[in-house]
Amino acid sequence: MEHWETLCPGGYRFVYDDALFRPSTDTFLLSSLPRLRLGMRVCDLGCGPGLLGLLLLQRQPELSVTGIDLMPEAVRLARRAAAENGLTDRLTFQPGDLRDPLLPAGTFDLAVCNPPYYPVGSGRSPSGEARRLARSEAACSLPELCRAAARLVRWGGDFCLVHKPERLADLCCALREAGLEPKRLRWVCQTAGGAPSLLLLSARRGGRPGLAVEAPLVLRTSDGSPTPELDAIYFRQQEDIP
């Protein structure tokens, strides 16, 4: 079943299908990491139904976002969302394997990705092709993803992604092997002082060594309510504006 929702009052509308993928907190958290600038060219690797691109455009309208996804069904939904929001000139999508040279090399300022977190054969495989590809690296390994991002971003361009803390060593090795230097790391914790459940990482093509570890992104206060930063990531502060 399809569902249409709005990012914030008066904001962009996005669509998802229960048979493919449901919106995740991880995508919203990732959208807060890149340092967006006017006119940036962005590539969303494994874009799904296009939610991440819409989130980035909601934060900085003067972007050009191109999404790639292996599943034509997801690309069709993403294109419908772009048309629904009048963004077909700034938000485009292409079906295909991101490991293939679908787009010209070095043409993007920023690549973003909410990738599969687990190697093939790790844990229980979910039912359905879409969920299987979203969970495991069956269609694209971590090194292959990093090589694709390095090919697409210009020299000095950035690659931002969300991942699991236990994959940090694998992630940093794959990034460096692809010529992407890890530059900014932010842990995501459910509560202050808790162990991280996710990480947000930004790497730079041709960057110098030196990793800045930023203050953790804390999602909940001691009473379980969302933190002001999480509310801002979900645009909830705009709901209080009369």
C-alpha positions as CSV (number, residue, x, y, z in Angstrom):
1,M,0.0,0.0,0.0
2,E,1.2,3.5,-0.8
3,H,1.3,6.3,1.7
4,W,1.8,10.0,1.2
5,E,3.1,12.2,4.1
6,T,4.4,15.7,4.5
7,L,7.9,16.6,5.9
8,C,6.6,19.6,7.8
9,P,3.7,22.1,7.5
10,G,3.8,23.5,4.1
11,G,6.8,21.4,3.2
12,Y,7.5,18.7,0.6
13,R,5.4,15.5,0.3
14,F,7.0,12.1,0.1
15,V,5.7,8.7,-0.8
16,Y,6.5,5.2,0.3
17,D,5.2,1.7,-0.3
18,D,4.9,-0.9,2.4
19,A,6.1,-3.5,-0.1
20,L,9.4,-1.7,-0.6
21,F,10.8,0.3,2.3
22,R,9.3,2.4,5.1
23,P,10.8,5.7,6.0
24,S,13.5,5.3,8.7
25,T,14.9,7.6,11.4
26,D,18.4,6.9,9.9
27,T,17.5,8.8,6.7
28,F,16.3,11.8,8.7
29,L,19.5,11.7,10.8
30,L,21.7,11.5,7.8
31,S,20.1,14.5,6.2
32,S,21.4,16.6,9.1
33,L,25.0,15.8,8.5
34,P,26.1,17.4,5.2
35,R,27.1,21.1,5.2
36,L,24.9,22.2,2.4
37,R,25.6,25.2,0.2
38,L,23.8,27.0,-2.6
39,G,24.1,25.3,-5.9
40,M,25.6,22.1,-4.7
41,R,25.3,19.1,-7.0
42,V,24.3,16.0,-4.9
43,C,24.1,12.3,-5.8
44,D,22.0,10.0,-3.6
45,L,23.3,6.4,-3.9
46,G,20.6,3.8,-3.4
47,C,18.0,6.6,-3.2
48,G,14.9,4.4,-2.7
49,P,11.7,6.4,-3.1
50,G,13.7,9.7,-2.8
51,L,13.1,10.7,0.8
52,L,16.7,11.8,1.4
53,G,16.8,14.0,-1.6
54,L,13.6,15.7,-0.5
55,L,15.0,16.2,3.0
56,L,18.1,17.9,1.7
57,L,16.1,20.2,-0.6
58,Q,13.8,21.0,2.4
59,R,16.9,22.2,4.2
60,Q,18.6,23.9,1.2
61,P,16.2,24.6,-1.8
62,E,19.0,25.6,-4.1
63,L,20.5,22.1,-4.7
64,S,20.5,19.8,-7.7
65,V,20.0,16.2,-6.5
66,T,20.3,13.0,-8.6
67,G,19.3,9.7,-7.2
68,I,20.3,6.2,-8.4
69,D,18.6,3.0,-7.3
70,L,18.7,-0.6,-8.4
71,M,14.9,-1.1,-8.1
72,P,12.8,0.5,-10.9
73,E,9.7,0.4,-8.6
74,A,11.5,2.7,-6.1
75,V,12.6,5.0,-8.8
76,R,9.0,5.3,-10.1
77,L,7.9,6.4,-6.7
78,A,10.7,8.9,-6.4
79,R,9.9,10.4,-9.7
80,R,6.3,10.8,-8.7
81,A,7.3,12.6,-5.5
82,A,9.5,14.9,-7.5
83,A,6.6,15.8,-9.8
84,E,4.2,16.1,-6.9
85,N,6.5,18.8,-5.4
86,G,7.3,20.6,-8.6
87,L,11.0,19.6,-8.3
88,T,11.6,17.7,-11.6
89,D,14.2,20.4,-12.6
90,R,16.2,19.9,-9.4
91,L,15.4,16.3,-8.3
92,T,15.9,13.5,-10.8
93,F,16.2,9.8,-10.5
94,Q,17.8,7.0,-12.6
95,P,17.3,3.3,-12.3
96,G,20.5,1.2,-12.4
97,D,23.4,-0.3,-10.5
98,L,25.5,2.4,-8.8
99,R,28.6,0.3,-9.4
100,D,28.2,0.9,-13.1
101,P,29.4,4.2,-14.7
102,L,25.9,5.6,-15.1
103,L,26.8,9.2,-14.5
104,P,29.9,11.3,-15.5
105,A,32.8,11.0,-13.0
106,G,33.7,13.9,-10.8
107,T,30.5,15.9,-11.5
108,F,29.1,16.0,-7.9
109,D,30.0,18.1,-4.9
110,L,28.4,15.7,-2.5
111,A,27.4,12.0,-2.4
112,V,25.1,10.7,0.2
113,C,24.0,7.2,1.1
114,N,21.9,5.3,3.7
115,P,23.5,1.9,2.8
116,P,22.8,-1.7,3.8
117,Y,24.5,-2.3,7.2
118,Y,25.3,-6.0,7.2
119,P,27.6,-8.3,5.1
120,V,26.0,-11.1,3.2
121,G,25.2,-14.0,5.4
122,S,25.1,-11.9,8.6
123,G,22.0,-12.6,10.6
124,R,18.5,-13.6,9.4
125,S,17.6,-12.5,5.8
126,P,14.3,-10.6,5.7
127,S,11.5,-11.7,3.3
128,G,11.1,-9.8,0.1
129,E,13.8,-8.6,-2.4
130,A,13.6,-4.9,-1.4
131,R,14.0,-5.6,2.3
132,R,16.9,-8.0,1.6
133,L,18.8,-5.5,-0.5
134,A,18.1,-2.7,2.0
135,R,19.5,-4.8,4.9
136,S,22.5,-6.7,3.4
137,E,25.3,-5.9,1.0
138,A,24.0,-8.6,-1.5
139,A,23.9,-6.1,-4.4
140,C,26.8,-3.8,-3.4
141,S,29.6,-4.3,-0.9
142,L,30.9,-1.6,1.3
143,P,34.2,-1.2,-0.7
144,E,32.1,-1.1,-4.0
145,L,29.9,1.6,-2.5
146,C,32.9,3.7,-1.5
147,R,34.5,3.3,-4.9
148,A,31.3,4.5,-6.6
149,A,31.1,7.6,-4.3
150,A,34.8,8.4,-5.0
151,R,34.2,8.1,-8.7
152,L,31.2,10.5,-8.7
153,V,32.4,13.3,-6.4
154,R,34.9,15.9,-7.6
155,W,38.3,16.4,-6.0
156,G,37.6,17.9,-2.6
157,G,34.0,16.7,-2.7
158,D,32.4,14.9,0.3
159,F,30.7,11.6,0.9
160,C,28.2,11.4,3.8
161,L,26.6,8.2,5.1
162,V,25.1,6.6,8.1
163,H,26.2,3.2,9.4
164,K,26.5,0.9,12.4
165,P,29.2,1.5,15.0
166,E,30.5,-2.0,14.8
167,R,31.3,-1.4,11.1
168,L,33.5,1.7,11.7
169,A,36.8,-0.1,11.1
170,D,35.5,-1.7,7.9
171,L,34.1,1.7,6.8
172,C,37.2,3.7,7.4
173,C,39.3,1.1,5.5
174,A,37.0,1.0,2.6
175,L,36.9,4.8,2.4
176,R,40.7,5.2,2.5
177,E,41.2,2.5,-0.1
178,A,38.8,4.4,-2.4
179,G,40.6,7.7,-1.9
180,L,38.1,9.2,0.5
181,E,39.5,10.4,3.8
182,P,37.3,10.3,6.9
183,K,36.9,13.8,8.2
184,R,33.9,14.1,10.5
185,L,32.4,11.5,12.8
186,R,29.3,11.8,14.9
187,W,27.9,9.1,17.2
188,V,24.2,8.8,17.5
189,C,23.0,7.8,21.0
190,Q,19.5,7.1,22.2
191,T,20.2,8.9,25.5
192,A,23.0,11.0,26.9
193,G,25.8,8.8,28.1
194,G,24.4,5.7,26.3
195,A,26.3,3.6,23.9
196,P,26.0,4.7,20.3
197,S,23.4,2.9,18.1
198,L,24.5,4.6,14.8
199,L,27.3,6.7,13.4
200,L,27.3,9.6,10.9
201,L,30.5,10.0,8.9
202,S,31.7,12.4,6.3
203,A,34.7,11.7,4.1
204,R,36.5,13.9,1.6
205,R,37.9,12.9,-1.8
206,G,41.6,13.8,-1.6
207,G,41.3,15.1,2.0
208,R,44.2,15.2,4.4
209,P,44.4,12.8,7.3
210,G,42.6,14.1,10.4
211,L,39.3,13.0,11.8
212,A,37.1,15.4,13.9
213,V,34.9,13.6,16.4
214,E,31.9,15.9,17.0
215,A,29.5,16.0,19.9
216,P,27.1,13.0,19.9
217,L,23.7,13.4,18.5
218,V,21.4,12.5,21.4
219,L,17.8,11.5,20.4
220,R,16.0,11.3,23.8
221,T,16.0,13.2,27.0
222,S,16.0,11.4,30.4
223,D,12.2,11.3,30.4
224,G,12.1,9.7,26.9
225,S,10.9,12.8,25.0
226,P,12.7,13.9,21.8
227,T,15.6,16.3,22.2
228,P,15.4,19.7,20.6
229,E,17.9,18.6,18.0
230,L,15.8,15.6,17.0
231,D,12.8,17.8,16.8
232,A,14.7,20.2,14.5
233,I,15.8,17.2,12.3
234,Y,12.1,16.3,11.9
235,F,11.1,19.9,11.4
236,R,8.8,19.7,14.4
237,Q,9.8,23.2,15.6
238,Q,7.9,24.5,12.5
239,E,4.7,22.9,13.8
240,D,4.5,25.5,16.6
241,I,4.5,28.4,14.3
242,P,0.9,29.8,14.0
